[in-house]
């Protein structure tokens, strides 16, 4: 396995060895603020869902392209931009700069007077929003002490998942009370507060300059994608949000076809929320399951089991609620484990690793709705996705063996 650079003292001039605080400068307050900021930033992605109708009515036309499509495309591409930049210029500087620009573009979205203008602003907003997830994860991968690192990454992973519900509920409530513009105005204020808090609380260790210029950092992404272990990780990672989005998209259509009202559909979606918090247990579970690869394999298999059971219980509301919770629990376990694996594989350039991680993840998310709306019946779809998740567990094992041939003789090393 590629050595984790966080276990190696930072390079310093002179003969003094750095203290633990200098090598791992992340504080509890700083990590907590990053988790809160991740929740606010990721909520911008999901806020579009309840805003489609009011924005379309206000600006005259379908708002899907302006609110969702442009944002999602720029958000995914932004991962490939910000990761290498952070490797070159530092995590804290890029996060602060990105949040300043994100607050400005978010406020601008609230002022948009036409759908074309809103599309341009949402594209810029998506590009700026993508500066936080890969860079924040790279920061946690190197600034948090090893014994607390999995827990910190698990907390941020939980924020990513919970944003899917918080973003929708919050945006709907604000839009109904104050109007759709205030979703963006309020978000901009929250982002400014997050930026100021990160400026005060987040500290970064002295980092030796990365060799080569910025172009070398982008070349790192190409080099990562030429490695067998990373390609296996990407193949597995593609199925995570693909399965999550496809299942919930198809679930809504399935319940509607059965004659259930929108309130029932939304309530059933909420049943999976507790499963998202299992990511907080990533730290101790990683140690118990023999490493991040073991946790990822377990998560993929639990998610696959949840979908198999959900296919069998497709006619029962109670059964769908319980089995979707099992599925989401598996996803909640897998996300932090995969983040850790990408960080290990890309060390010491975790920014580039998180860029690849996020890009692949959200490409999968964009495929999910297409698969759900143009694919087979609900039950068959669940069985197909369950099979993909089972194959993904195998890909994780193959990745570990490609990175470290001794894994085949000692699985606990993965």
C-alpha positions in Angstrom: 0.0 0.0 0.0 1.3 3.5 -0.7 2.6 5.0 2.5 0.5 7.5 4.2 2.4 10.8 4.3 0.6 11.9 7.4 2.6 9.3 9.4 5.8 10.9 8.3 7.0 14.2 9.9 6.9 17.2 7.7 10.1 18.2 6.0 11.8 21.1 7.8 14.9 23.1 7.5 17.4 22.6 10.4 17.8 19.7 12.7 14.7 20.1 14.9 11.9 17.6 14.5 8.4 19.0 14.2 6.1 18.6 17.1 2.9 16.6 16.8 0.9 19.9 16.7 3.0 21.1 13.8 2.8 17.9 11.9 -1.0 17.4 12.5 -2.3 21.0 13.1 -6.0 20.3 12.7 -8.0 21.2 15.8 -11.4 19.8 16.8 -12.9 23.3 16.2 -11.3 23.5 12.7 -12.5 20.0 11.7 -16.0 20.7 13.0 -16.1 23.9 11.0 -15.0 22.1 7.9 -17.8 19.6 8.4 -20.4 22.4 8.8 -19.1 24.2 5.8 -19.3 21.0 3.7 -22.9 20.6 4.7 -23.7 24.2 3.6 -21.7 23.9 0.4 -23.2 20.5 -0.7 -26.7 21.8 0.1 -26.3 24.1 -2.8 -26.4 21.1 -5.1 -29.6 19.6 -3.7 -31.4 23.0 -3.1 -32.2 23.0 -6.8 -34.7 20.2 -6.5 -37.5 22.2 -4.6 -36.6 25.4 -6.5 -37.4 24.1 -10.0 -41.1 25.0 -9.9 -40.9 28.5 -8.2 -37.9 29.6 -10.3 -39.5 28.3 -13.5 -42.7 30.2 -12.7 -40.8 33.4 -11.8 -38.5 33.5 -14.8 -40.8 32.0 -17.3 -39.7 28.5 -18.5 -38.2 25.2 -17.4 -35.5 25.9 -14.8 -34.0 22.3 -14.9 -31.1 23.2 -17.2 -30.3 26.5 -15.4 -30.6 25.2 -11.9 -29.4 21.6 -12.1 -27.7 20.5 -15.4 -25.2 23.4 -15.6 -24.4 23.3 -11.9 -23.8 19.6 -11.9 -21.5 19.6 -14.9 -19.4 22.5 -13.6 -19.4 20.9 -10.2 -17.9 17.6 -11.5 -15.4 19.3 -13.7 -14.3 21.6 -10.9 -13.0 18.7 -8.9 -10.3 18.2 -11.6 -9.4 21.9 -11.3 -9.2 22.6 -7.6 -7.4 19.4 -6.4 -4.2 20.1 -8.4 -4.3 23.8 -7.5 -4.5 23.0 -3.8 -1.6 20.6 -4.1 0.4 23.5 -5.6 -0.7 26.4 -3.4 -2.0 24.9 -0.2 -5.3 23.7 1.2 -6.3 26.6 3.5 -5.6 29.3 0.9 -7.7 27.6 -1.8 -10.6 26.8 0.6 -10.8 30.5 1.7 -10.5 31.8 -1.8 -13.1 29.3 -3.1 -15.6 30.2 -0.3 -15.2 34.0 -1.0 -16.0 33.4 -4.7 -18.8 30.9 -3.9 -20.5 33.4 -1.6 -20.3 36.1 -4.3 -21.7 33.8 -7.1 -24.4 32.4 -4.7 -25.6 36.0 -3.9 -25.6 36.7 -7.6 -27.9 33.8 -8.3 -30.5 35.4 -6.1 -30.4 38.5 -8.3 -30.8 36.7 -11.6 -33.6 38.1 -13.7 -33.6 35.5 -16.5 -32.9 31.8 -17.0 -29.8 32.3 -19.2 -28.3 34.6 -16.6 -29.2 32.2 -13.8 -27.5 29.3 -15.8 -24.3 31.3 -16.1 -24.3 32.1 -12.4 -25.2 28.6 -11.4 -22.3 27.3 -13.5 -19.9 29.6 -11.8 -21.4 28.7 -8.4 -20.9 25.0 -9.2 -17.3 25.6 -10.2 -16.6 27.5 -7.0 -18.5 25.0 -4.8 -16.3 22.2 -6.0 -13.3 23.9 -4.3 -14.4 22.7 -0.9 -15.0 18.9 -1.0 -11.7 17.7 -2.5 -9.5 20.3 -0.8 -11.2 19.8 2.6 -10.8 16.0 2.3 -7.2 16.4 1.3 -6.6 18.7 4.3 -8.2 16.1 6.7 -6.0 13.4 5.1 -2.8 15.2 6.1 -3.6 17.6 9.0 -5.5 15.2 11.3 -3.5 12.7 13.4 -3.8 9.1 12.1 -5.8 7.8 15.0 -8.5 10.4 14.5 -8.3 10.7 10.7 -10.9 8.1 9.8 -13.4 9.7 12.2 -12.8 13.1 10.8 -13.3 11.9 7.2 -16.4 10.0 8.4 -17.9 13.2 9.8 -17.3 15.0 6.5 -18.7 12.1 4.6 -21.8 12.2 6.8 -22.2 15.9 6.0 -22.0 15.1 2.2 -24.8 12.6 2.6 -27.0 14.6 5.0 -26.8 17.6 2.7 -29.0 15.6 0.2 -31.9 16.0 2.6 -31.1 19.2 4.5 -30.6 21.1 1.2 -34.0 20.1 -0.1 -35.9 20.7 3.2 -34.2 24.0 3.9 -34.6 25.4 0.4 -38.3 24.4 0.3 -39.0 26.1 3.7 -37.2 29.3 2.8 -38.7 29.5 -0.7 -42.2 29.1 0.7 -41.8 31.7 3.4 -39.6 34.4 1.7 -39.3 33.5 -1.9 -36.7 31.6 -4.0 -34.3 34.5 -4.1 -33.7 34.3 -0.4 -32.5 30.7 -0.6 -29.4 32.1 -2.4 -29.2 35.3 -0.3 -29.3 33.3 3.0 -26.9 30.7 1.7 -24.4 33.5 0.8 -24.6 34.8 4.3 -23.9 31.3 5.7 -21.0 30.9 3.4 -19.4 34.2 4.5 -19.7 33.1 8.1 -18.1 29.7 7.2 -15.3 31.4 5.4 -14.5 33.7 8.4 -14.6 30.7 10.7 -12.2 28.7 8.6 -9.9 31.7 8.4 -9.8 31.7 12.2 -9.9 28.0 13.1 -8.2 26.1 10.3 -4.4 25.8 10.5 -2.1 24.2 8.0 1.3 22.8 8.6 4.4 24.1 6.7 4.4 22.2 3.4 7.3 21.7 1.2 6.5 23.1 -2.3 5.3 20.4 -4.6 7.9 19.7 -7.3 7.2 21.2 -10.7 4.7 23.9 -11.7 0.9 23.8 -11.8 1.0 21.8 -15.0 2.8 19.0 -13.1 -0.1 18.9 -10.7 -2.6 18.3 -13.5 -0.2 15.7 -14.9 -0.5 13.9 -11.6 -4.2 13.2 -12.3 -3.2 11.6 -15.6 -0.5 9.5 -13.9 -3.0 8.4 -11.2 -5.5 7.2 -13.8 -2.8 5.2 -15.5 -2.3 3.0 -12.4 -4.2 -0.3 -12.1 -5.0 0.1 -8.4 -6.5 3.6 -9.0 -8.5 2.3 -12.0 -10.0 -0.4 -9.9 -10.9 2.1 -7.2 -12.6 4.3 -9.9 -14.6 1.4 -11.2 -15.9 0.7 -7.8 -16.4 4.3 -6.8 -18.5 5.0 -9.9 -21.3 2.8 -8.5 -21.7 4.6 -5.2 -23.8 7.7 -6.0 -25.0 6.0 -9.2 -26.8 3.4 -7.0 -27.9 6.0 -4.4 -29.4 8.4 -6.9 -30.8 5.7 -9.1 -32.5 3.9 -6.3 -34.2 7.0 -4.8 -35.2 8.3 -8.3 -36.8 5.0 -9.1 -38.3 4.7 -5.6 -40.2 7.9 -6.1 -41.6 6.8 -9.4 -42.4 3.3 -8.0 -44.4 4.8 -5.1 -46.2 7.2 -7.3 -47.2 4.4 -9.6 -48.6 2.5 -6.6 -50.8 5.5 -5.9 -49.0 7.0 -2.9 -49.0 10.8 -2.4 -45.9 13.0 -2.4 -45.9 13.3 1.4 -45.6 9.5 1.7 -42.7 9.5 -0.9 -40.8 12.2 1.1 -41.4 10.4 4.4 -40.0 7.2 3.0 -36.9 9.0 1.8 -36.3 10.2 5.3 -36.2 6.7 6.7 -32.7 6.3 5.2 -31.4 9.4 7.1 -30.2 7.5 10.2 -28.1 5.2 8.0 -26.0 8.2 6.8 -24.7 8.8 10.3 -22.9 5.4 10.4 -20.1 7.1 8.6 -19.2 8.6 12.0 -18.2 5.2 13.1 -15.7 4.8 10.2 -12.7 5.1 12.5 -13.3 2.2 14.9 -14.8 0.1 12.2 -11.8 0.6 9.9 -9.6 -0.8 12.7 -11.9 -3.8 13.3 -12.3 -4.7 9.7 -8.6 -4.6 8.8 -8.3 -1.3 7.1 -10.1 1.0 4.7 -10.3 -1.8 2.0 -12.1 -4.1 4.5 -14.6 -1.3 5.4 -15.3 -0.5 1.8 -15.9 -4.1 0.9 -18.2 -4.5 3.9 -20.1 -1.4 2.9 -20.6 -2.4 -0.7 -21.9 -5.8 0.3 -24.3 -4.4 2.9 -25.6 -1.9 0.3 -26.0 -4.8 -2.2 -27.9 -6.8 0.4 -30.2 -3.9 1.1 -31.1 -3.6 -2.5 -31.8 -7.4 -2.8 -34.1 -7.2 0.2 -35.7 -4.0 -1.2 -36.5 -5.8 -4.4 -38.2 -8.6 -2.5 -40.2 -6.0 -0.4 -41.1 -3.7 -3.3 -44.9 -3.9 -2.5 -44.6 -3.0 1.2 -44.1 0.5 2.6 -42.6 -0.9 5.8 -40.4 -3.3 3.9 -39.2 -0.5 1.6 -38.4 1.7 4.6 -36.4 -0.9 6.5 -34.5 -2.2 3.4 -33.7 1.3 2.1 -32.2 2.0 5.6 -30.0 -1.1 5.2 -28.9 0.1 1.7 -28.1 3.7 2.9 -26.1 2.2 5.9 -23.9 0.4 3.4 -23.4 3.5 1.4 -22.6 5.4 4.6 -19.9 3.0 5.4 -18.4 2.9 1.9 -18.1 6.6 1.3 -15.4 7.4 4.0 -13.6 4.2 3.2 -13.3 5.0 -0.5 -12.2 8.6 0.4 -9.4 7.1 2.6 -8.3 4.7 -0.2 -8.1 7.5 -2.8 -6.1 9.5 -0.3 -3.7 6.7 0.3 -3.3 5.9 -3.4 -2.5 9.5 -4.3 -0.1 10.4 -1.4 1.6 12.8 -1.1 -0.7 14.7 -3.6 -4.0 14.0 -1.9 -5.6 17.0 -3.6 -5.3 15.3 -6.9 -6.6 12.1 -5.4 -9.6 13.8 -4.0 -10.2 15.5 -7.4 -10.3 12.1 -9.1 -12.5 10.8 -6.3 -15.0 13.5 -6.6 -15.1 13.6 -10.4 -15.8 9.8 -10.6 -18.3 10.0 -7.8 -20.4 12.7 -9.4 -20.2 11.2 -12.9 -21.9 8.2 -11.3 -24.5 10.6 -9.8 -25.3 12.0 -13.2 -25.7 8.5 -14.7 -28.1 7.4 -11.9 -31.2 9.3 -13.0 -30.8 8.2 -16.6 -30.5 4.6 -15.5 -33.6 4.9 -13.3 -35.8 6.6 -15.9 -34.8 4.7 -19.0 -33.9 1.4 -17.5 -36.0 -1.7 -16.5 -38.7 -2.1 -13.9 -38.1 -1.1 -10.2 -37.4 -4.6 -9.1 -35.1 -5.5 -12.0 -33.2 -2.2 -11.6 -32.5 -2.9 -7.9 -31.2 -6.4 -8.8 -28.9 -5.0 -11.5 -27.5 -2.3 -9.1 -27.0 -4.9 -6.4 -24.9 -6.9 -8.8 -22.9 -3.8 -9.6 -22.2 -3.2 -5.9 -21.1 -6.8 -5.4 -18.7 -6.5 -8.3 -17.4 -3.2 -6.8 -16.5 -5.1 -3.6 -14.3 -7.3 -5.8 -12.8 -4.3 -7.5 -11.7 -3.0 -4.0 -9.9 -6.2 -3.3 -8.2 -6.1 -6.7 -7.1 -2.5 -6.1 -5.5 -3.5 -2.8 -3.7 -6.3 -4.4 -2.5 -4.2 -7.3 -1.2 -1.6 -4.9 0.5 -4.2 -2.6 1.1 -7.7 -3.9 1.6 -8.9 -0.3 -2.1 -8.2 0.3 -2.9 -11.5 -1.3 -1.0 -13.3 1.4 -2.1 -11.0 4.3 -5.5 -9.3 3.6 -5.4 -7.3 6.8 -2.7 -5.1 5.2 -5.4 -3.6 3.0 
